[in-house]
Amino acid sequence: MARFEFLTALSLVGLLPSGLALGCGPMYEAPAPTLDYYLKQIPGKSFGDIVGKTPIDSTYPVSIDNAVDDLGKKFAQAATPTERVQAVDDWLVKARASKSPDSDLNLLETVRDAAATEGVSASELTAYATWRLQHAGWFAGGNVDPDHLKELQNQMDHASPQLKPCWMYLMGATLFQSGDMDKSEWWFDQILAQKDPPPSAEIALFMKARCWCFRAHGDQGKKEDGDQARKWFQHYIALYPKGRFVADAWGWLGGLESDEALALVDFAKQAESTAAAHHSRASTAKSFPSRKASSTPQPAGN
């Protein structure tokens, strides 16, 4: 049996095909049982029995319209940004558990940054969330409409100083989806240049790295582009060790790595970060993402 356990362990870590390990007999010298042996071990069940005892996934994506409507009510009742963030996190947990589309998750993430911002009134926060929902299609990718940029600029001009960085992010996100990395990165840099980094600085820094990653994988991509992407992803991880996008950052770093062994290390860290994030989201976040102290968002050597 020791050999069986050893082979099973090897199969679990991918060093041995599972069929070779699990197809052996009860003793190491015994031949692998034939198919009829296994068939005799299966209790007879009718098709109806099988269907009747097979669980059906009745989970459907949450309604993003209901989520935004509910958040508007919660924002009016919340006394602090922490309470507002908790309300958004509750919906994020539901949305992830119900496998909502990325577009809905992205919407909730942007609303979360706004909810975490100090000094924003409940009415302005609700208006921001409602606007983001009504214009969700603008962030689905494709060529950017100049009228969309004008509307975003108008919203930015009339926003409170506290919420303005959130509109800056939406401007950068729109340009990113259109493939204009230079203009997109410029807007992310405007957020990172704030004297007091707003909550949206986390995603702005991550997206700045994504801009360089996009360039590195483009037709005109250069080695220097990949180096810049790695540097910014690493800086994000250093600045936000428990941030919302750490697992994604490790994944992108693995994809950028030319050395397969080093890439596997990055992918392993991505898996670890993903597991930790799922555990955290299961109980919902009780605080904002941790951010290590830094006088500047610039990584060394830039």
Rosetta blueprint (number, residue, H / E / L):
1 M L
2 A H
3 R H
4 F H
5 E H
6 F H
7 L H
8 T H
9 A H
10 L H
11 S H
12 L H
13 V L
14 G L
15 L L
16 L L
17 P L
18 S H
19 G H
20 L H
21 A H
22 L H
23 G L
24 C L
25 G L
26 P L
27 M L
28 Y L
29 E L
30 A L
31 P L
32 A L
33 P L
34 T L
35 L H
36 D H
37 Y H
38 Y H
39 L H
40 K H
41 Q H
42 I L
43 P L
44 G L
45 K L
46 S L
47 F H
48 G H
49 D H
50 I H
51 V H
52 G H
53 K L
54 T L
55 P L
56 I L
57 D L
58 S L
59 T L
60 Y L
61 P L
62 V L
63 S L
64 I H
65 D H
66 N H
67 A H
68 V H
69 D H
70 D H
71 L H
72 G H
73 K H
74 K H
75 F H
76 A H
77 Q H
78 A L
79 A L
80 T L
81 P H
82 T H
83 E H
84 R H
85 V H
86 Q H
87 A H
88 V H
89 D H
90 D H
91 W H
92 L H
93 V H
94 K H
95 A H
96 R H
97 A H
98 S L
99 K L
100 S L
101 P L
102 D H
103 S H
104 D H
105 L H
106 N H
107 L H
108 L H
109 E H
110 T H
111 V H
112 R H
113 D H
114 A H
115 A H
116 A L
117 T L
118 E L
119 G L
120 V L
121 S L
122 A H
123 S H
124 E H
125 L H
126 T H
127 A H
128 Y H
129 A H
130 T H
131 W H
132 R H
133 L H
134 Q H
135 H L
136 A H
137 G H
138 W H
139 F H
140 A L
141 G L
142 G L
143 N L
144 V L
145 D L
146 P H
147 D H
148 H H
149 L H
150 K H
151 E H
152 L H
153 Q H
154 N H
155 Q H
156 M H
157 D H
158 H H
159 A L
160 S L
161 P L
162 Q L
163 L L
164 K H
165 P H
166 C H
167 W H
168 M H
169 Y H
170 L H
171 M H
172 G H
173 A H
174 T H
175 L H
176 F H
177 Q H
178 S H
179 G L
180 D L
181 M H
182 D H
183 K H
184 S H
185 E H
186 W H
187 W H
188 F H
189 D H
190 Q H
191 I H
192 L H
193 A L
194 Q L
195 K L
196 D L
197 P L
198 P L
199 P L
200 S L
201 A H
202 E H
203 I H
204 A H
205 L H
206 F H
207 M H
208 K H
209 A H
210 R H
211 C H
212 W H
213 C H
214 F H
215 R H
216 A H
217 H L
218 G L
219 D L
220 Q L
221 G L
222 K L
223 K H
224 E H
225 D H
226 G H
227 D H
228 Q H
229 A H
230 R H
231 K H
232 W H
233 F H
234 Q H
235 H H
236 Y H
237 I H
238 A H
239 L H
240 Y L
241 P L
242 K L
243 G L
244 R L
245 F L
246 V H
247 A H
248 D H
249 A H
250 W H
251 G H
252 W H
253 L H
254 G H
255 G H
256 L H
257 E L
258 S L
259 D L
260 E H
261 A H
262 L H
263 A H
264 L H
265 V H
266 D H
267 F H
268 A H
269 K H
270 Q H
271 A H
272 E H
273 S H
274 T H
275 A H
276 A H
277 A H
278 H H
279 H H
280 S H
281 R H
282 A H
283 S L
284 T L
285 A L
286 K L
287 S L
288 F L
289 P L
290 S L
291 R L
292 K L
293 A L
294 S L
295 S L
296 T L
297 P L
298 Q L
299 P L
300 A L
301 G L
302 N L
